[in-house]
């Protein structure tokens, strides 16, 4: 299932969501060469979060292959700053476009309930929680972790609690048959986290691919942090204005 849009209006300009999308795109262009090597591989090695390197748990001299001729050598001097920088790195066009599409759909409404400054702090903390969860699953991993999906998982967890009944229009693939449907956000996001849990349980850790535990950790952090980070007055205003708009449309 792929979300196309939601029926949850935004009443304040989501400047933080715009800025986060812009920073990810800027990093993709300026640091990752629009996904073309050698810039792509070098950026993942330099700015990705590698648990075994940062924690010193990987064997000295172990390496991760950037491509057929180059490797990223693990020397135990990895920086904790890579936890933050990794949130703005991506592994390919599908990766970055998918992540930013989800942020575009769900980020504005969560920001509406928090305010821009709180939302940025919330987003970054969810990204840190995502990195921590992935680290616990494979603390000696030499595979660079990159992507905004852990932080965006937190945004999705917050959305599920704040707006569980908001309608999300989905593109649904059933083999060769493709259709659309509008479902409550809690159903769509519940399905998403179940897929991540199944992937985390049944996919070997430490071998690369999708960082399922990062997604799970980010989502859990979003559920835990949304209540202290929400602005009750902003949320109440958002819900009241949404009800008034819905009532006008029904009339």
C-alpha positions as CSV (number, residue, x, y, z in Angstrom):
1,X,0.0,0.0,0.0
2,X,1.2,3.5,-0.9
3,X,-0.4,6.6,0.6
4,X,-1.4,9.2,-1.9
5,X,-2.8,11.9,0.3
6,X,-4.8,12.4,3.5
7,X,-8.0,14.3,4.2
8,X,-6.5,16.1,7.2
9,X,-6.1,19.8,6.4
10,X,-3.2,21.9,7.7
11,X,-4.0,25.3,9.2
12,X,-0.5,26.7,9.8
13,X,2.3,26.8,7.2
14,X,4.5,23.7,8.0
15,X,7.9,25.5,7.7
16,X,9.8,22.8,9.6
17,X,8.5,20.1,7.3
18,X,9.5,22.2,4.3
19,X,12.9,22.8,5.8
20,X,13.6,19.1,6.5
21,X,12.6,18.1,3.0
22,X,14.8,20.9,1.7
23,X,17.8,19.8,3.8
24,X,17.4,16.2,2.6
25,X,17.3,17.3,-1.0
26,X,20.3,19.6,-0.5
27,X,22.3,16.8,0.9
28,X,21.3,14.5,-2.0
29,X,22.5,17.1,-4.5
30,X,25.6,18.6,-2.7
31,X,27.0,15.6,-0.8
32,X,25.6,12.6,-2.7
33,X,25.9,13.7,-6.3
34,X,22.3,13.0,-7.1
35,X,22.9,9.3,-6.4
36,X,25.9,8.9,-8.8
37,X,29.1,7.3,-7.7
38,X,31.7,8.0,-6.5
39,X,29.9,10.7,-4.5
40,X,27.1,8.4,-3.4
41,X,29.3,5.6,-2.0
42,X,31.7,8.0,-0.4
43,X,28.9,10.0,1.3
44,X,27.4,6.9,2.7
45,X,30.7,5.8,4.1
46,X,31.6,9.3,5.4
47,X,28.2,10.4,6.8
48,X,26.4,7.2,7.5
49,X,26.1,5.8,11.0
50,X,28.1,2.6,11.4
51,X,27.4,1.0,14.9
52,X,30.5,-1.1,14.9
53,X,32.8,1.8,14.1
54,X,31.2,4.3,16.5
55,X,31.0,1.8,19.4
56,X,34.3,0.2,18.6
57,X,32.6,-3.2,18.6
58,X,33.6,-4.2,15.0
59,X,36.9,-5.9,14.4
60,X,39.7,-3.5,13.5
61,X,40.4,-3.4,9.8
62,X,37.0,-4.8,8.8
63,X,35.4,-3.1,5.9
64,X,32.2,-2.4,4.0
65,X,32.4,-2.5,0.2
66,X,31.5,0.8,-1.4
67,X,31.7,-0.8,-4.9
68,X,33.7,-3.4,-6.7
69,X,37.0,-1.6,-6.2
70,X,36.6,0.5,-3.0
71,X,35.9,-0.3,0.6
72,X,35.0,1.7,3.7
73,X,37.5,0.7,6.4
74,X,36.3,0.4,10.0
75,X,39.0,2.0,12.2
76,X,37.0,2.5,15.5
77,X,37.1,6.3,15.1
78,X,33.5,6.8,14.0
79,X,31.8,9.9,15.3
80,X,28.5,10.1,17.2
81,X,27.7,13.0,14.9
82,X,27.1,10.5,12.2
83,X,23.8,9.6,14.0
84,X,22.6,13.0,13.0
85,X,24.2,13.2,9.5
86,X,22.9,9.7,8.6
87,X,19.3,11.0,8.8
88,X,20.0,13.2,5.7
89,X,21.8,10.6,3.6
90,X,20.0,8.1,1.3
91,X,20.9,5.1,-0.8
92,X,19.1,5.9,-4.0
93,X,16.4,7.8,-5.8
94,X,13.6,5.4,-4.7
95,X,14.9,5.7,-1.1
96,X,14.9,9.5,-0.9
97,X,11.7,10.0,-2.8
98,X,9.8,7.4,-0.8
99,X,10.9,8.9,2.5
100,X,10.2,12.5,1.6
101,X,6.8,11.6,0.2
102,X,5.8,10.1,3.6
103,X,7.2,13.1,5.4
104,X,5.2,15.4,3.0
105,X,1.9,13.6,3.7
106,X,2.2,13.1,7.5
107,X,4.7,15.8,8.7
108,X,2.6,18.9,8.2
109,X,-0.3,17.7,10.4
110,X,2.0,16.6,13.2
111,X,3.9,19.9,13.0
112,X,0.4,21.6,13.1
113,X,-0.1,20.0,16.6
114,X,3.4,20.8,17.9
115,X,4.7,24.0,16.3
116,X,7.8,24.2,14.1
117,X,10.5,24.2,16.8
118,X,9.0,21.4,18.9
119,X,8.5,19.4,15.7
120,X,12.2,19.6,14.7
121,X,13.3,18.5,18.1
122,X,10.8,15.7,18.1
123,X,11.9,14.6,14.6
124,X,15.6,14.5,15.6
125,X,14.9,12.6,18.8
126,X,12.9,10.0,16.9
127,X,15.9,9.6,14.5
128,X,18.2,9.1,17.4
129,X,15.8,6.5,18.9
130,X,15.7,4.8,15.5
131,X,19.5,4.6,15.4
132,X,19.6,3.2,19.0
133,X,17.1,0.5,18.1
134,X,19.0,-0.6,15.0
135,X,22.2,-0.6,17.1
136,X,20.7,-2.9,19.7
137,X,19.8,-5.3,16.9
138,X,23.3,-5.5,15.6
139,X,25.9,-3.6,17.8
140,X,28.9,-4.8,15.8
141,X,27.4,-4.0,12.4
142,X,29.8,-2.6,9.8
143,X,27.0,-1.6,7.4
144,X,26.4,2.2,7.2
145,X,22.9,3.2,8.3
146,X,21.4,6.0,6.2
147,X,18.0,7.5,5.6
148,X,15.3,9.6,7.2
149,X,12.9,6.7,7.6
150,X,13.5,6.2,11.3
151,X,12.7,9.8,12.1
152,X,9.7,9.7,9.7
153,X,8.6,6.5,11.5
154,X,8.3,8.7,14.6
155,X,6.2,11.2,12.7
156,X,3.9,8.3,11.6
157,X,3.6,7.1,15.2
158,X,2.6,10.6,16.3
159,X,0.1,10.9,13.5
160,X,-1.5,7.6,14.5
161,X,-2.1,8.9,18.0
162,X,-3.1,12.4,17.1
163,X,-5.4,11.7,14.1
164,X,-6.4,8.0,14.2
165,X,-9.6,8.6,12.2
166,X,-8.1,10.9,9.5
167,X,-8.8,9.4,6.1
168,X,-5.7,8.4,4.1
169,X,-6.1,7.6,0.4
170,X,-4.1,4.6,-0.5
171,X,-2.8,3.1,-3.8
172,X,-3.3,-0.7,-3.3
173,X,-1.5,-3.3,-5.4
174,X,-3.2,-6.7,-5.6
175,X,-1.0,-8.6,-8.0
176,X,-1.7,-7.2,-11.4
177,X,-4.7,-5.4,-10.1
178,X,-4.3,-1.8,-8.8
179,X,-7.0,0.1,-7.0
180,X,-7.4,3.0,-4.5
181,X,-9.2,3.2,-1.2
182,X,-9.5,5.7,1.7
183,X,-8.9,4.1,5.1
184,X,-8.5,5.5,8.7
185,X,-4.9,6.5,9.4
186,X,-4.7,4.1,12.3
187,X,-5.4,1.2,10.0
188,X,-2.8,2.3,7.4
189,X,-0.2,3.0,9.9
190,X,-1.0,-0.1,11.9
191,X,-0.5,-2.1,8.8
192,X,2.9,-0.4,8.2
193,X,4.3,-1.1,11.6
194,X,3.2,-4.7,11.5
195,X,5.1,-5.1,8.2
196,X,8.2,-3.6,9.9
197,X,7.8,-5.9,12.9
198,X,7.6,-9.0,10.6
199,X,10.6,-7.7,8.7
200,X,12.6,-7.2,11.8
201,X,11.8,-10.6,13.2
202,X,12.4,-12.6,10.1
203,X,15.2,-10.7,8.4
204,X,18.8,-11.4,9.5
205,X,20.5,-8.4,11.1
206,X,23.8,-6.9,10.1
207,X,23.6,-7.8,6.4
208,X,22.4,-4.6,5.0
209,X,19.1,-3.9,3.3
210,X,16.1,-2.3,5.1
211,X,16.8,-1.2,8.6
212,X,13.5,-2.6,10.0
213,X,14.5,-2.1,13.7
214,X,15.2,1.6,13.0
215,X,11.7,2.0,11.7
216,X,10.3,0.2,14.7
217,X,12.4,2.3,17.1
218,X,11.4,5.5,15.4
219,X,7.7,4.6,15.5
220,X,7.9,3.7,19.1
221,X,9.6,6.9,20.0
222,X,6.9,8.8,18.2
223,X,4.2,7.1,20.2
224,X,6.1,7.9,23.4
225,X,7.1,11.5,22.7
226,X,4.0,12.8,21.0
227,X,2.1,13.6,24.2
228,X,4.9,15.7,25.8
229,X,5.7,17.4,22.5
230,X,2.2,18.2,21.3
231,X,0.8,21.7,22.0
232,X,-2.7,21.1,23.5
233,X,-3.9,24.5,22.3
234,X,-2.7,24.0,18.8
235,X,-4.0,20.5,18.6
236,X,-7.4,21.6,19.9
237,X,-7.6,24.4,17.4
238,X,-6.6,22.0,14.6
239,X,-9.3,19.5,15.5
240,X,-12.0,22.2,16.0
241,X,-11.2,23.8,12.6
242,X,-11.2,20.4,10.9
243,X,-14.7,19.6,12.4
244,X,-16.0,23.0,11.2
245,X,-14.6,22.4,7.7
246,X,-16.0,18.9,7.6
247,X,-19.4,20.2,8.7
248,X,-19.5,22.9,6.0
249,X,-18.6,20.3,3.3
250,X,-21.4,18.0,4.5
251,X,-23.9,20.9,4.5
